[in-house]
Amino acid sequence: MAAASATTATELAAAAAAPDSVAVATTAPAPVPVTAPPMPTGVTLRVGDQLDYLKTLLSLSGEDQHLPYTLTYGSFLGGPPMLQAFQADALDAGFIRTTPGSSVRRR
């Protein structure tokens, strides 16, 4: 039975090498470059911030430098006021932490 398997494998290899066989690509296609559209001039990104957390992180890391837009920060003391600002279309970005366990009511 092993000879039958070897013959079958040999036949498959020979068929693959035949001139009329179909070639199969073995390399990955070249990556397509992705470019973002140019940023319009005068764009301002309105960021909701709690206790200057984002402002401090971006400033210390230098990630707020050389941006194609201006950053403005709105200061919030908690999530609910920031959510209201999002609903009023007064913010473009921000984050809200999870609700502390002590504020959850149990029945």
C-alpha positions in Angstrom: 0.0 0.0 0.0 2.9 2.3 0.6 4.1 1.8 -3.0 0.6 2.9 -4.2 0.9 6.1 -2.2 4.4 6.8 -3.5 3.3 6.3 -7.1 0.3 8.6 -6.6 2.6 11.3 -5.1 5.1 10.9 -7.9 2.3 11.1 -10.5 1.0 14.3 -8.8 4.4 15.8 -8.8 4.9 15.0 -12.5 1.5 16.4 -13.4 2.3 19.6 -11.6 5.6 20.0 -13.5 3.9 19.4 -16.9 3.9 22.4 -19.3 0.1 22.5 -19.6 -0.5 22.6 -15.8 -1.9 25.6 -14.1 0.6 27.7 -12.2 -0.2 28.6 -8.6 1.1 31.8 -7.1 3.1 31.2 -4.0 3.9 34.8 -3.0 1.6 37.2 -1.3 0.2 40.1 -3.4 2.0 43.4 -3.0 0.5 45.6 -0.3 -1.7 48.5 -1.5 -0.6 51.8 -0.1 -3.3 53.5 2.0 -3.2 57.2 2.2 -5.6 59.4 4.1 -7.2 62.3 2.4 -5.6 65.6 3.2 -6.8 67.4 6.3 -8.7 70.6 5.6 -7.1 73.7 7.1 -8.6 75.2 10.2 -9.8 71.9 11.7 -10.2 71.8 15.5 -10.6 68.5 17.4 -12.7 69.1 20.6 -11.5 66.6 23.3 -13.4 65.9 26.5 -10.9 65.5 29.4 -11.3 64.5 33.0 -8.9 66.2 35.4 -6.5 67.0 32.5 -5.6 63.3 32.1 -5.5 63.3 28.3 -4.0 66.7 28.0 -1.1 65.7 30.4 -0.5 62.4 28.7 -0.4 63.9 25.2 1.7 66.8 26.3 4.3 64.8 28.2 4.6 62.2 25.3 4.8 64.9 22.7 1.9 63.3 20.8 0.1 66.7 20.7 2.8 68.3 18.6 2.9 68.7 14.8 -0.7 67.7 14.2 -2.6 68.7 11.1 -5.4 70.1 13.4 -5.8 72.1 16.6 -6.7 70.4 19.9 -9.0 72.1 22.4 -9.8 70.5 25.7 -13.1 70.6 27.7 -12.7 69.8 31.3 -15.2 67.5 33.0 -15.4 66.1 36.5 -17.2 62.9 35.5 -18.8 60.8 32.8 -22.4 62.0 32.8 -21.6 65.6 31.9 -19.2 64.4 29.2 -21.9 62.2 27.7 -24.3 65.2 27.7 -21.6 67.2 25.8 -21.3 64.4 23.2 -25.1 64.4 22.8 -25.0 68.2 22.3 -22.3 67.8 19.6 -19.9 69.8 21.7 -17.2 67.1 21.7 -15.4 65.1 19.1 -13.4 62.7 21.3 -12.9 61.7 24.9 -13.2 58.8 27.2 -15.3 57.8 30.2 -14.2 55.3 32.8 -16.3 52.5 34.1 -18.8 53.1 36.9 -17.2 52.6 40.3 -18.7 49.5 42.2 -19.7 51.7 45.2 -22.2 53.5 43.1 -24.1 50.4 42.0 -27.3 49.8 43.9 -28.3 46.3 44.8 -31.8 45.2 45.7 
